[in-house]
Amino acid sequence: DCERCQYHSEDKHTAILYSLLSQNLNHSRGGRSPAHQRCLCHQRRTVCLRTPHVTCQAASNVLVKTISFMKNLPSFHLLPREDQLLLLDSCWVPLFLLGLVQEMVTFEVMETPAPSMLKKILLDGQSKRQEPERTQPTLAAVQRLQCCLNTFWSLDLSPKEYAYLKGAILFNPDVPGLRASLYIESLQREAQRALQEVLQPLHPEDQGRFARILLIASTLKSIPPALITDLFFRPVIGNADIVELIAEMLYEITGRQLAP
């Protein structure tokens, strides 16, 4: 490994996951060597969306469909409001990412343009009085995200597989603070059982598909919510709290679009 790699401890964990998934993808596609992928020094630079207007609109549409999925689940609305909010806060990112995969949303990034010297001089005296500068995603983090999405695309899930997998992700009994954790656990088992049953006629020869789907789905939980927010929604919502906006969409407004 490159001794110059100096990312933080939390980045090291996700870098290992990225390397493992990348090796799997590149093995099937004849990509670059794993040794080259392990070194992420050059990927620490910050990036932004190449076409933010198009990509943010697509992301907004996926988020609306994700919230609609939850709104249309009677079992979700039977839960205490506190549990609904806890599940929403915990699961919106993997559900959103699954929506990106299902809707085949692709995106490209480019290096974040550096501010001009004139802008630095003009804003230097105001920097201390302004809000902290927004964080920017790194190229390494975005590539880990794209790697997870590509791995899911390789599964080629059917609409029923997506639906039951979303239920298994949403009803997570391990979220701390749940009041109805036993009921939520039963809902998760029901969704997983339905997923397993739909796999049998669709892929009778692939006995390991169920376990593989759940394993790959677990990688979505490793994607930080801050990365998704900064990359897809910060250009639209500014400094607003994304979870509060999602809760408002869930409980008060039907079919709301995120708007600048």
C-alpha positions in Angstrom: 0.0 0.0 0.0 1.1 3.6 -0.6 2.6 5.0 2.6 1.6 8.5 1.6 -2.1 7.8 2.0 -3.2 9.9 5.0 -7.0 9.7 5.1 -8.8 9.6 8.4 -9.7 6.4 10.3 -13.3 6.4 9.1 -12.1 6.7 5.5 -9.8 3.7 5.9 -12.7 1.5 6.7 -14.7 2.6 3.6 -11.6 2.4 1.5 -11.3 -1.3 2.3 -14.9 -1.8 1.3 -14.4 0.2 -1.9 -11.3 -1.8 -2.8 -13.1 -5.1 -2.3 -16.0 -4.1 -4.5 -13.7 -2.5 -7.1 -11.7 -5.7 -7.4 -14.9 -7.7 -7.9 -16.1 -5.3 -10.6 -12.8 -4.9 -12.4 -12.2 -8.7 -12.4 -15.3 -9.1 -14.5 -14.5 -6.1 -16.7 -10.8 -6.4 -17.1 -10.1 -3.2 -15.2 -7.1 -1.8 -13.6 -5.0 -3.7 -11.0 -6.2 -3.8 -7.4 -2.8 -2.4 -6.3 -3.5 0.8 -8.2 -7.0 1.1 -6.8 -5.8 0.8 -3.2 -3.9 4.0 -3.4 -6.4 6.9 -3.1 -3.9 9.7 -2.4 -4.7 11.4 -5.7 -8.4 11.1 -5.0 -8.5 13.3 -2.0 -9.3 16.4 -4.1 -12.9 17.7 -3.8 -15.4 17.3 -6.6 -18.9 18.5 -7.6 -21.5 17.4 -10.1 -20.7 18.1 -13.7 -24.4 18.9 -14.5 -25.9 19.8 -11.2 -29.2 21.1 -12.7 -29.9 17.8 -14.5 -28.6 15.5 -11.7 -30.2 17.3 -8.8 -33.6 17.2 -10.6 -33.2 13.5 -11.1 -32.2 13.0 -7.5 -35.2 15.1 -6.4 -37.5 12.9 -8.4 -36.0 9.7 -6.8 -36.4 11.2 -3.4 -40.1 12.0 -4.0 -40.6 8.4 -5.2 -38.8 7.1 -2.1 -41.1 9.1 0.2 -44.1 7.9 -1.8 -43.0 4.3 -1.2 -43.1 4.9 2.6 -46.4 6.9 2.4 -48.1 3.9 0.6 -47.1 1.3 3.3 -50.0 0.8 5.7 -47.7 -1.1 8.1 -45.4 1.9 8.3 -48.2 4.2 9.3 -49.3 1.8 12.1 -46.0 2.5 13.8 -45.7 5.2 16.5 -44.7 8.6 15.0 -41.5 8.5 16.9 -40.5 5.2 15.4 -41.4 6.4 11.9 -39.1 9.4 12.3 -36.3 7.2 13.6 -36.6 4.8 10.7 -36.8 7.7 8.3 -33.6 9.2 9.7 -31.8 5.9 9.6 -32.9 4.5 6.3 -33.6 7.3 3.9 -30.0 7.2 2.4 -30.0 3.4 1.5 -33.6 3.7 0.2 -32.7 6.7 -1.9 -29.6 5.0 -3.3 -31.7 2.0 -4.1 -34.0 4.4 -6.0 -31.1 5.8 -7.9 -30.2 2.2 -9.0 -33.8 1.4 -9.9 -34.3 4.6 -11.9 -30.9 4.1 -13.6 -29.7 7.6 -12.6 -26.1 8.1 -13.6 -23.9 11.2 -12.9 -20.4 12.6 -13.5 -18.3 14.8 -11.3 -15.6 17.3 -11.9 -12.9 18.9 -9.7 -14.3 21.7 -7.6 -13.3 25.0 -9.2 -10.9 27.0 -6.9 -12.1 30.5 -6.0 -10.4 33.3 -7.8 -7.7 35.3 -6.1 -10.0 38.5 -6.4 -12.8 36.7 -4.6 -10.5 35.5 -1.8 -9.3 39.1 -1.3 -12.8 40.5 -1.3 -14.3 37.9 1.0 -11.3 37.6 3.3 -12.6 40.2 5.8 -16.1 38.7 5.8 -15.2 35.1 6.2 -15.3 35.2 10.0 -18.8 36.7 10.0 -20.3 34.3 7.5 -21.5 30.7 8.1 -18.8 28.0 7.7 -18.0 27.0 4.2 -19.9 24.0 3.0 -18.1 20.7 2.8 -17.3 19.2 -0.6 -17.3 15.5 -1.5 -14.0 13.9 -2.3 -13.3 12.0 -5.5 -12.6 8.9 -3.5 -15.9 9.1 -1.6 -17.8 9.6 -4.9 -16.1 6.6 -6.5 -16.9 4.4 -3.6 -20.6 5.5 -4.0 -20.5 4.8 -7.8 -18.9 1.4 -7.1 -21.8 0.4 -4.8 -24.3 1.6 -7.4 -22.5 -0.4 -10.2 -22.5 -3.5 -8.0 -26.2 -3.2 -7.6 -26.8 -2.7 -11.3 -24.9 -5.9 -12.0 -27.6 -7.7 -10.0 -30.3 -6.6 -12.5 -33.1 -6.7 -9.9 -36.8 -7.0 -10.9 -39.4 -4.5 -9.7 -40.7 -7.0 -7.1 -37.1 -7.6 -5.8 -36.7 -3.8 -5.4 -40.0 -3.5 -3.6 -39.3 -6.3 -1.0 -35.7 -5.2 -0.6 -36.8 -1.7 0.2 -39.2 -3.1 2.9 -36.3 -5.1 4.4 -34.2 -2.0 4.5 -36.9 0.3 5.9 -38.0 -2.0 8.7 -34.7 -2.1 10.6 -35.2 -3.3 14.2 -31.7 -2.4 15.1 -32.2 1.3 15.0 -31.7 2.6 18.6 -34.7 4.0 20.5 -37.5 2.2 18.7 -40.6 1.6 20.7 -42.1 -1.2 18.5 -38.8 -3.0 17.7 -40.4 -6.4 17.9 -43.2 -5.5 15.4 -40.6 -3.9 13.1 -38.5 -7.0 13.3 -41.5 -9.1 12.2 -42.1 -6.7 9.3 -38.5 -7.1 8.2 -38.7 -10.9 8.4 -41.9 -10.7 6.3 -40.2 -8.6 3.7 -37.1 -10.8 3.5 -39.3 -13.9 3.3 -41.3 -12.3 0.4 -38.0 -11.5 -1.3 -36.8 -15.0 -0.9 -40.0 -16.4 -2.3 -40.0 -14.2 -5.4 -36.4 -15.2 -6.2 -37.2 -18.9 -6.5 -39.2 -18.7 -9.7 -37.1 -15.9 -11.1 -33.7 -17.4 -10.5 -34.1 -21.1 -9.6 -30.5 -21.9 -10.6 -29.0 -19.1 -8.4 -29.3 -20.4 -4.8 -27.0 -17.8 -3.4 -28.8 -14.7 -4.9 -30.8 -14.0 -1.8 -27.7 -13.8 0.5 -25.8 -11.8 -2.2 -28.6 -9.2 -2.5 -28.7 -8.7 1.3 -24.9 -8.5 1.5 -24.6 -5.9 -1.3 -27.6 -4.0 0.2 -25.6 -3.7 3.5 -22.9 -1.7 1.6 -25.4 1.1 1.0 -25.5 1.7 4.8 -21.8 2.5 4.6 -22.4 5.6 2.5 -22.5 8.7 4.7 -25.7 10.8 4.7 -23.5 13.9 4.5 -22.0 12.7 1.2 -25.4 12.2 -0.4 -26.7 15.5 1.0 -23.7 17.5 -0.2 -23.5 15.9 -3.6 -27.2 15.8 -4.6 -29.2 18.2 -2.5 -27.0 20.9 -1.0 -26.9 22.8 -4.3 -30.7 23.0 -4.1 -31.6 23.2 -0.4 -28.6 25.3 0.8 -28.1 24.9 4.6 -31.6 23.4 5.3 -31.8 20.2 7.2 -32.5 17.4 4.6 -34.2 15.1 7.2 -36.6 17.8 8.3 -37.5 18.4 4.6 -38.1 14.7 4.1 -40.3 14.5 7.2 -42.3 17.4 5.9 -42.7 15.7 2.5 -43.8 12.5 4.3 -46.4 14.0 6.6 -47.6 17.2 5.1 -47.2 17.6 1.4 -48.0 15.0 -1.3 -45.8 14.9 -4.4 -43.7 17.9 -3.3 -40.6 18.6 -5.4 -37.4 20.0 -3.9 -37.1 23.5 -5.4 -34.3 26.0 -5.5 
